[in-house]
Amino acid sequence: MSFTVAIVGRPNVGKSTLFNRLVGRRLALVDDRPGVTRDRREGEGRLGDLKFTVVDTAGLEEAAPESLSGRMRAQTEAAIAAADVIFFMIDARQGLMPVDRAFADLTRRAGKPTVVIANKSEGTAGEAGRLEAYALGLGEPVPISAEHNEGMVDLYDALRAALPGKTAAREEPVEIAGEARAIRVAIVGRPNAGKSTLINRLIGEDRLLTGPEAGITRDAIAVEHEWQGRKFSIYDTAGLRRRSRIEEKLEKLSVADALNAIRFAEVVVVLVDAEHPFEEQDQRIADLVEREGRALVLAVSKWDITEKKPGAIKKLRDEAEQKLTQVRGVPLVAVSGLTGEGLDRLMQAIVDAHEVWNRRVSTSALNRWFEQVLSAHPPPAVSGRRLKLNYITQAKTRPPSFVLFCTRADALPDAYKRYLVNSLRDSFDLPGTPIRLTLREKENPFRGRAKRRP
């Protein structure tokens, strides 16, 4: 039977470090500064033969409900309510703080089995803090060091004791033949473009932390969603600013996490602010997605507060065609995270972009197309010599990638390559997706043979 573990505690006691240790890789951002984690983050945890869902949470702080810290606390309380067992973590080196006692009462009122973890207990420096933790009244503290992987055996025993009826090793899900797996979608854009608000409206719950403050999201958070029978893993990411403006280490880590989400995704939705569309940074982000070879969808956010002038959507599409020539025909959808406007159109655009990204063109159709384009516009002569293009084939999909066999591959002008790519896009209905065209010289069968003497 599966179960869920929520890791809670005040800021900077090592919750994200333990989360990364349990999932076996660095998923959550870790820094010496308190308050790095803001949204709750889920992962597949493992401790010995136990497999479970583990949830990293924001540090508990006393704050007004409408403040950012208050909204972060609400996210943590939601994680506590959904958990089967709670890991209540303290910093053994600092000992008990008044806020630890206050939040221990909050945990106790939840009525969930709780394991008190005295983190940073390596050596003897944390012994006094571990003994103090008995005063919380939540049971025997488990001394560990998440950073140095110490005390995991004791934590395993405590977890088994906390949930004796649910700690059987979880069975791996059985894949059903023919069942489509989830499409991985990353939502990216500049800070405060409305990414988290859009995802919350899409899944129908306040799963991600939102607010008027720019830069709230730090980790790339994945949520599961189903739309018209199709499954999606949707990744919320930190806002991407120009590199020259990024100075703090924490923001660099957040941006690196967002870039990893782009590389892991199959479809990337670039969210553009309707009030300031297609700024230079928007174009840079779209170009990055194209260079990574991901399927691309443009979403114009905050459409509910934009004046609806006749032809506004067409104007935006024309502007996208003009500024993003490398992905001609990219789908563009106007959406609102507050009202839900355009969300079905966005999901359909994601499905369509994923299908195009996976499209394969038959060899016979390619050959017919190849003869036509060469007849209409033969390759130019370079240095007085004609270039010979022999044949073309599709090497792979995701994105559609073609190999062109020719002579003097390095001499073919870039303008002619663009002509071939644009013709491929138009002829085989490949709008908006990156297209890769690789030139390869056909091997000369007579190379290396000695010439016959007369």
N, C-alpha and C positions, 0 to 999 in steps of 0.2 A: 504494500500500500504506500502511495506517495505521501509526503508531508512537506510542510514549508517551515523554514526557520528564518526569523527576522533578527538581525543584529542591531541592537539599539544601545544608546549611551550618549553622554554629552560629547561635544566636539573634540576631535583630536585625541581620542583614546585608542585608535587603531582599528576601527571597524572595517574600513576599506582594505586594510592590510590583511585582516583575517578573511574577508570576503574573497580576495584574490587567492589566498592560500587554499581556501576550500574549493574554489572552482578550478584551481590548477593553472591559472594564467592571469596575466595582468589585465583585467577588464576595467576595474574602477581606478580613477585617478587617485594618486597618493601624494601628499605634500605635507611639509611640516606645519604649514599654515592651517589653523582651525577653520572649519566650515567649508571644506572643499566640496564635499558631497552635498547636493541639494535635492535632486530627485531620488526616489527609491529605485534601485537597480536590482534586477533578478538575474540569477545564473544557476547552472546545474552544478550543485555542490556534491562533494564526495568526502567521506570520512571513514576510512577502513572499508568495510563492505556495505556501508550505508550510502544511498543515493537520495538526494532530496533537492528541493528548490530552496536556494538561500537568497535572502533579500538584504542588500546594503541600504542603509537609511541615513538621512541627514542627522547631524548632531542635535540632541534635544536642548532647547533653550527656552527660557521664559521670555515671551514677547507678545505684543498685541496681535490678535488674529489677522488683522488686515496688513500687517507688515510682512516683509519678505521672510524674516525668521519665523513669524507666526504661520505663514503658508507652508514653509518647510516642515514645521512641527506637525501640521495637519496631515502632510504626506506620511510622516513617520507613524502617526497614530493610525492611519489607514493600514499601514503595513502590519502593525501590532494586531489590529482587529482581524486581519486575514491570515495570520500565522497560526501554526499548530504549536510551536514552541518558540520561546524568546531567549536569545543570548543577550543578557544584560552585561555590558562591558564597562569596566572601570580601568583607570590608569593606576597600577599598583605602585608605581614610583612616586606619584603625587599623593596617593592616599585618597580617602573619601572627601568629596567636596559637598557643601550644602545642596548644590543642584543635583548631585547623585542621589541624595536621600529623597528629594522632591520627586524625581522621576522614577525612583524605585516604587514610590507609592502609586504612581500612574500605572506602572507595569503590574503591580499587585492587583489593582482594581480591574485590570483586563481579565483576570482569572485564568490566564494561560500558564502551562508549565514553563518554568523559568530556570535557566542555568546562569549563575553569576560567574563571569569570567574576569579574572584579575590579569589583565594583559601587561606586557613589559616586565614580567617576573623573572627574567634571566638574571642569574647571579643571586646575591642576597639583598640587593637594594630594594626589591619589591616585597619582601616578606612582611614588613610592618603594614603596608597597604593591603595586602591580602588578608591579614588578620582583622583589619578594620572592617572589611567587607562583610564580615559576619553580622555586623550591626544593621545591615539592610533588612535582615529577616527574610531573605529569599533562599536560604539554604547555604550549603558549603561552597565557598568560592573555588573555582578551578584555576590554578596558576598556569599561565601559558606565556609564550612569546611568539606572537604571530609572525614577526619579522624573521626570527631565527628558527621557526618550526619546532619549538619545544612545547611539550605538554599536550600534544594532539591525542595521545593515547588516553590520558585522563579526560579530555574533552569528549572523546568517543564514548567512554564509559558513562559519563554524565548525561549525554544525549540519549543513550539507550535507556537509562534509568528514568529519564523525564517522560519518554513516550514508549513504554514497553509494548504497547499494542500496535505501534505504527512503524517500528524501526526495522522491519524486514527489508531486505535489499529490494529496491524498486525494480520492477520488470522493465526492460527496455521496450519502447513502443514498437509494435509490429507494423511494418509498412505493408499496405495493401497494394497488390499488383495493379498498376494502372492509375493509382491515386496521384494526382498532381501535387507536388510539394509546394511549399509557400514561396511566393515571389518576394525576393529581398528588395526593399525600397528604402532609399535614404532621402530624407527631406533636408535640404541644405539652403543656405542663403546668408545674407548679411545679418548682423545682430538686430533684433527687434523687428524682424520681418513677419513674425506671427507663426513660426513653425510649430511650437508646442500647442498653441491655441488651435491650430488647424487639426493636429493629430487628436487632441482631446475631443473635438467635435466629431471627428471621423469615427472614433471608437465609442463615443457616447458616454464618456465618463471623464472626470478630472484626474486623469492618471499622471499627467506631467505638470510640473510647476510652471505657472504663468504669471504675468504681471507687467506693468508698464516699464519696469526697469530693463535696460538692455543688458544682454550677457547673462541672463539667469541660468540657462542651460550650460553645463560644463561637460558632463559625460555624454557619450552617444548611447542613448537609452532605446532599447528595442521593445516594442509592444506587438502583440499578435492581433490580427484583425481578419475577419471573413466578410467578403462582399460577393453576393450572387453566387455562392458556392465555391468561390476561389479563396485560398488562404494567402495571407500576406504577413511578412515580418517587416514592420515599419520602424525605421531608426530616426529618432529625433537627434539633432546634432547642435553643437555650439555654433554661434554666428561666426562667419568668416570675414575678418577684416583684412585690409592690406597688410602685407608682411612688415612694412616699415613702421606701422602703428602698434605692432605687437611687441611689448617690452617685458611684461611680467612672465615669469616661468610658468605660472599656472595657466595663463591664456595660451601659451605655446603648447602645453600638454593638451588642452581642450581642442585646439585646432588640429593637432596631430591625431587625436581620437576621431575628429570629424573626417579627416582625410582617409583614415583607415576604414571608416564606414562607407565612404564613396568607393573605395577599392573593393570592398566586400559585397557591395550592392550589385544588383542586376539592373535596376531602374533607379535613376536619380531625378528627383523633383527639385528643380531650382525655383525657390520662392522669391518672387520679385514684388517689392512694395509698389502698390498701384499709385501712390502719391509721388514716388520718385522711381519710375521704371527704367530699367536698362542703364543704370549707372555703370561706370567703368568696372567696379568690383563685381557686378552681376555678370558682365561679359567675361571677366577673368574666371569666375567660378564655372560658367558654362563651358569655357574653353578647357578648363581642367578636367571636367567630366568627359568631354570629347577625347582628350588625350589619354584618359584612362580607359577609353573604349566602352563606357557604360551607356545604356539607353537613356535618353534625355527627354524630360517633359518640363515645360515652363508653366508655372502657376502664378498668376497675378493675384496677390493677396489683398485683403482689406477692401474688397470690391464694394462692400456695403456702404462705405463712407466716400465713395468716388462719385462725382457727378456723371450721370449716365447720358453722355452726348451721343447722338446718332453716329454710327460708324466707329465708335471708340475701340471695339474689339479688333476690327479690321485694321485700324491704325496701329495698334499694338503688334498685330501679326506682321504687318509690313515693316515695322521697325525691327522686329526680331529677324526677319529675312535679310534686312540690310546690315545689321550688326553681327549676326551669327551665320555668316555665309558657309562656314565649315559644317553646319548641320541644317542645311536648307530643308524646309518643310517641318521643322520641329513642332510638335503639337503645343498649343498655348490655350490655357483654360483660366477663366476668371473665377476666383473662389472667395469665400468669406468664412473664416473660422468662427466668427460670432453667430452668424445666421445660418450657416450650413449651405449657403448658395453655391452651386457648382460642384459639390463633392462627388456626386454620381458621375458627372462628366469627367472629373479628375481621375476617378478610379478606372473608368473605361479607357481613358487616354493611357494610363499606366499599363493596362492589359494589352492594348494595341501596340504600344511601344515595345513591350516585352516580346510580343509575337514577331514584330519586324526585326528585332535584335537577334532572334533565333532563326530567321528565314534562310532557307537554302534555295539557290537557283539551279535548275537542271542544266547539265552540260550542253544539251542540244539547244536550249534557249539561249545560253551564253554564246554559243558558236554563231547562231543566227544574228544575234545582236552585234557580235564582234565584226562580222562581215559588213554589216550596215554602217557602223560608225567609221570603219576604215575606208569604206567607199565614199561616205559623205565628207569626211575630213581626214585624209591620209596624214601620217606623221610627217613633220617637216624635215627637210634635209639639214644636216648639221655638218659644217665644214665641207660643204659640197658633196657629202655622202648621204644617201638615203638610209633611214632607220627602218629595219624590218621587224615588224611585230608578228610573231608566229601564231600564238594561241593563248587563251586565257582559261583559267579554271578556278573554281571556288575552293579554297583550302580548308576553311572552317567557318563556323558561325560565332556569334556572341563576342564581338560584333561580326557582321558579314565581312569576310576577308578573302581577297582574290589575289592570284599569282599570275602575272603576265610574263610570258616567255618571249624574249626579244634579243636583238643584237645591240651591243653598245648601250647597256642599260643606264650607265651613268650619263649618257648624252641626251636622253629624252627630256625635253623641257618640262618644267613644273606646270606650265600653263596647259600643256597637252595632257598631263596626268589629271589635272583638275577637270578638264573636258571629259575624260573617260569616267571619272568618279561621278560627276554630275549626270552624265548620260546613264550610268548604272542606276543611280538613284531614281531618275525619272522613268526609265524603261521597266524597272522591276519593282516599283512602288516601295522604295526604302526611305520614307520621309524621316528626317530628323535623327536617324541613327548614325553613329560613326561608321565609315566605310574605310577599310584598309586595302591599299593596292600596293603590292610588292612586285618589283621588277626583278626578273631572274634571266640571266643570259643562257641561251640554249647552248649546250656543249657542242663544240665543233667535232664531228666524228673523224675528221682528217687531221686534227691537231696532233702533233708529235710524229707524224709519219714523214719519212724522208721523201723528197721530191724525186720522181724518176728522171734520170738523165736521158736525153734523146740519143 
